[in-house]
Amino acid sequence: MRRLLFALKLEGKGAGKEGWTTSEFALDQYIYTMQYKFAHERHEDLSAFIITGLILIFPLLLVVVLVH
């Protein structure tokens, strides 16, 4: 998404023109922040899923080993 925004900036203003406008910069920062939040939330969800799975599977495996 950031590459697309950068490509639009170059196409719209030309490579030799002066930097980004305030709204372009704000949009770029918003995209970056949302990507970070999404990656962080996915990591938390995955950790919780793994821990919950281990808590639920461990007693079952223990019972299977003891019964067998």
N, CA and C atoms as an extended XYZ file, in Angstrom:
204
Properties=species:S:1:pos:R:3:atomname:S:1:resname:S:1:resid:I:1 pbc="F F F"
N         0.828       -1.194        0.000 N   MET     1
C         0.000        0.000        0.000 CA  MET     1
C         0.874        1.260        0.000 C   MET     1
N         1.946        1.232        0.811 N   ARG     2
C         2.841        2.387        0.844 CA  ARG     2
C         3.529        2.569       -0.504 C   ARG     2
N         3.874        1.468       -1.169 N   ARG     3
C         4.501        1.571       -2.487 CA  ARG     3
C         3.542        2.177       -3.497 C   ARG     3
N         2.275        1.789       -3.399 N   LEU     4
C         1.266        2.352       -4.293 CA  LEU     4
C         1.142        3.857       -4.068 C   LEU     4
N         1.103        4.263       -2.810 N   LEU     5
C         1.015        5.680       -2.486 CA  LEU     5
C         2.244        6.431       -3.003 C   LEU     5
N         3.421        5.823       -2.852 N   PHE     6
C         4.654        6.445       -3.334 CA  PHE     6
C         4.635        6.567       -4.854 C   PHE     6
N         4.152        5.509       -5.534 N   ALA     7
C         4.069        5.547       -6.999 CA  ALA     7
C         3.095        6.636       -7.454 C   ALA     7
N         1.983        6.785       -6.769 N   LEU     8
C         1.028        7.834       -7.105 CA  LEU     8
C         1.642        9.214       -6.879 C   LEU     8
N         2.438        9.338       -5.833 N   LYS     9
C         3.102       10.608       -5.549 CA  LYS     9
C         4.049       10.963       -6.704 C   LYS     9
N         4.839        9.984       -7.136 N   LEU    10
C         5.787       10.240       -8.219 CA  LEU    10
C         5.063       10.543       -9.525 C   LEU    10
N         3.986        9.810       -9.783 N   GLU    11
C         3.244       10.011      -11.030 CA  GLU    11
C         2.544       11.368      -11.025 C   GLU    11
N         1.968       11.724       -9.887 N   GLY    12
C         1.199       12.956       -9.813 CA  GLY    12
C         2.044       14.212       -9.805 C   GLY    12
N         3.191       14.170       -9.138 N   LYS    13
C         3.985       15.377       -8.980 CA  LYS    13
C         5.258       15.364       -9.799 C   LYS    13
N         5.662       14.196      -10.250 N   GLY    14
C         6.945       14.097      -10.938 CA  GLY    14
C         8.053       13.852       -9.930 C   GLY    14
N         9.066       13.104      -10.342 N   ALA    15
C        10.125       12.702       -9.424 CA  ALA    15
C        10.945       13.894       -8.937 C   ALA    15
N        11.012       14.984       -9.709 N   GLY    16
C        11.852       16.106       -9.332 CA  GLY    16
C        11.172       17.127       -8.443 C   GLY    16
N         9.882       16.971       -8.195 N   LYS    17
C         9.139       17.976       -7.411 CA  LYS    17
C         9.393       17.809       -5.916 C   LYS    17
N         8.986       18.816       -5.161 N   GLU    18
C         9.214       18.823       -3.722 CA  GLU    18
C         8.246       17.868       -3.015 C   GLU    18
N         8.644       17.250       -1.932 N   GLY    19
C         7.972       16.274       -1.061 CA  GLY    19
C         6.464       16.139       -1.063 C   GLY    19
N         5.986       15.544       -0.021 N   TRP    20
C         4.565       15.199        0.099 CA  TRP    20
C         3.790       16.327        0.740 C   TRP    20
N         2.499       16.347        0.453 N   THR    21
C         1.627       17.301        1.145 CA  THR    21
C         1.298       16.731        2.531 C   THR    21
N         0.694       17.545        3.353 N   THR    22
C         0.357       17.108        4.711 CA  THR    22
C        -0.621       15.939        4.684 C   THR    22
N        -1.600       15.959        3.796 N   SER    23
C        -2.588       14.881        3.748 CA  SER    23
C        -1.949       13.576        3.265 C   SER    23
N        -1.024       13.648        2.317 N   GLU    24
C        -0.336       12.434        1.868 CA  GLU    24
C         0.497       11.843        2.990 C   GLU    24
N         1.189       12.709        3.730 N   PHE    25
C         2.005       12.253        4.851 CA  PHE    25
C         1.124       11.617        5.928 C   PHE    25
N        -0.004       12.253        6.224 N   ALA    26
C        -0.927       11.722        7.235 CA  ALA    26
C        -1.477       10.371        6.795 C   ALA    26
N        -1.812       10.230        5.519 N   LEU    27
C        -2.319        8.954        5.008 CA  LEU    27
C        -1.244        7.879        5.104 C   LEU    27
N        -0.017        8.223        4.753 N   ASP    28
C         1.091        7.278        4.837 CA  ASP    28
C         1.299        6.817        6.280 C   ASP    28
N         1.259        7.744        7.222 N   GLN    29
C         1.433        7.387        8.626 CA  GLN    29
C         0.271        6.530        9.127 C   GLN    29
N        -0.944        6.821        8.680 N   TYR    30
C        -2.117        6.028        9.066 CA  TYR    30
C        -1.974        4.590        8.559 C   TYR    30
N        -1.561        4.436        7.297 N   ILE    31
C        -1.381        3.099        6.721 CA  ILE    31
C        -0.323        2.326        7.507 C   ILE    31
N         0.797        2.989        7.798 N   TYR    32
C         1.876        2.346        8.544 CA  TYR    32
C         1.397        1.911        9.932 C   TYR    32
N         0.646        2.784       10.614 N   THR    33
C         0.139        2.478       11.949 CA  THR    33
C        -0.831        1.305       11.914 C   THR    33
N        -1.724        1.285       10.933 N   MET    34
C        -2.698        0.191       10.847 CA  MET    34
C        -2.013       -1.132       10.522 C   MET    34
N        -0.989       -1.109        9.678 N   GLN    35
C        -0.242       -2.331        9.381 CA  GLN    35
C         0.426       -2.858       10.644 C   GLN    35
N         1.000       -1.963       11.445 N   TYR    36
C         1.653       -2.370       12.687 CA  TYR    36
C         0.636       -2.961       13.660 C   TYR    36
N        -0.510       -2.281       13.819 N   LYS    37
C        -1.546       -2.771       14.730 CA  LYS    37
C        -2.055       -4.145       14.291 C   LYS    37
N        -2.286       -4.320       12.990 N   PHE    38
C        -2.789       -5.584       12.483 CA  PHE    38
C        -1.789       -6.707       12.747 C   PHE    38
N        -0.510       -6.450       12.493 N   ALA    39
C         0.516       -7.468       12.724 CA  ALA    39
C         0.609       -7.793       14.208 C   ALA    39
N         0.516       -6.783       15.063 N   HIS    40
C         0.616       -6.997       16.505 CA  HIS    40
C        -0.586       -7.795       17.013 C   HIS    40
N        -1.787       -7.463       16.538 N   GLU    41
C        -2.988       -8.187       16.961 CA  GLU    41
C        -2.948       -9.639       16.493 C   GLU    41
N        -2.461       -9.873       15.284 N   ARG    42
C        -2.355      -11.249       14.783 CA  ARG    42
C        -1.398      -12.048       15.647 C   ARG    42
N        -0.292      -11.431       16.088 N   HIS    43
C         0.671      -12.120       16.937 CA  HIS    43
C         0.050      -12.475       18.282 C   HIS    43
N        -0.711      -11.550       18.864 N   GLU    44
C        -1.382      -11.817       20.136 CA  GLU    44
C        -2.408      -12.928       19.987 C   GLU    44
N        -3.183      -12.919       18.904 N   ASP    45
C        -4.189      -13.949       18.682 CA  ASP    45
C        -3.539      -15.316       18.508 C   ASP    45
N        -2.439      -15.369       17.781 N   LEU    46
C        -1.748      -16.628       17.559 CA  LEU    46
C        -1.183      -17.168       18.865 C   LEU    46
N        -0.606      -16.310       19.681 N   SER    47
C        -0.059      -16.733       20.972 CA  SER    47
C        -1.164      -17.294       21.866 C   SER    47
N        -2.287      -16.594       21.919 N   ALA    48
C        -3.404      -17.057       22.742 CA  ALA    48
C        -3.936      -18.392       22.232 C   ALA    48
N        -4.001      -18.550       20.914 N   PHE    49
C        -4.482      -19.800       20.325 CA  PHE    49
C        -3.556      -20.963       20.681 C   PHE    49
N        -2.258      -20.745       20.578 N   ILE    50
C        -1.290      -21.808       20.887 CA  ILE    50
C        -1.346      -22.178       22.362 C   ILE    50
N        -1.376      -21.189       23.238 N   ILE    51
C        -1.419      -21.458       24.683 CA  ILE    51
C        -2.700      -22.191       25.057 C   ILE    51
N        -3.828      -21.751       24.518 N   THR    52
C        -5.105      -22.418       24.793 CA  THR    52
C        -5.081      -23.845       24.278 C   THR    52
N        -4.539      -24.046       23.089 N   GLY    53
C        -4.440      -25.393       22.524 CA  GLY    53
C        -3.596      -26.307       23.390 C   GLY    53
N        -2.485      -25.799       23.880 N   LEU    54
C        -1.625      -26.611       24.744 CA  LEU    54
C        -2.314      -26.958       26.058 C   LEU    54
N        -3.029      -25.986       26.614 N   ILE    55
C        -3.742      -26.232       27.877 CA  ILE    55
C        -4.823      -27.296       27.685 C   ILE    55
N        -5.502      -27.278       26.532 N   LEU    56
C        -6.571      -28.250       26.291 CA  LEU    56
C        -6.032      -29.614       25.867 C   LEU    56
N        -4.939      -29.653       25.137 N   ILE    57
C        -4.420      -30.919       24.608 CA  ILE    57
C        -3.579      -31.663       25.639 C   ILE    57
N        -2.844      -30.953       26.481 N   PHE    58
C        -1.949      -31.618       27.432 CA  PHE    58
C        -2.675      -32.605       28.350 C   PHE    58
N        -3.790      -32.235       28.995 N   PRO    59
C        -4.482      -33.229       29.841 CA  PRO    59
C        -4.987      -34.436       29.046 C   PRO    59
N        -5.436      -34.193       27.819 N   LEU    60
C        -5.898      -35.299       26.981 CA  LEU    60
C        -4.752      -36.260       26.677 C   LEU    60
N        -3.601      -35.726       26.327 N   LEU    61
C        -2.438      -36.571       26.070 CA  LEU    61
C        -2.000      -37.314       27.328 C   LEU    61
N        -2.078      -36.649       28.458 N   LEU    62
C        -1.719      -37.286       29.725 CA  LEU    62
C        -2.649      -38.463       30.017 C   LEU    62
N        -3.937      -38.290       29.814 N   VAL    63
C        -4.905      -39.366       30.022 CA  VAL    63
C        -4.629      -40.518       29.062 C   VAL    63
N        -4.363      -40.229       27.806 N   VAL    64
C        -4.086      -41.283       26.823 CA  VAL    64
C        -2.841      -42.068       27.211 C   VAL    64
N        -1.804      -41.379       27.659 N   VAL    65
C        -0.564      -42.061       28.051 CA  VAL    65
C        -0.789      -42.906       29.299 C   VAL    65
N        -1.508      -42.389       30.270 N   LEU    66
C        -1.739      -43.134       31.514 CA  LEU    66
C        -2.658      -44.338       31.298 C   LEU    66
N        -3.647      -44.209       30.442 N   VAL    67
C        -4.584      -45.304       30.187 CA  VAL    67
C        -3.916      -46.390       29.348 C   VAL    67
N        -3.102      -45.980       28.420 N   HIS    68
C        -2.446      -46.941       27.525 CA  HIS    68
C        -1.387      -47.672       28.319 C   HIS    68
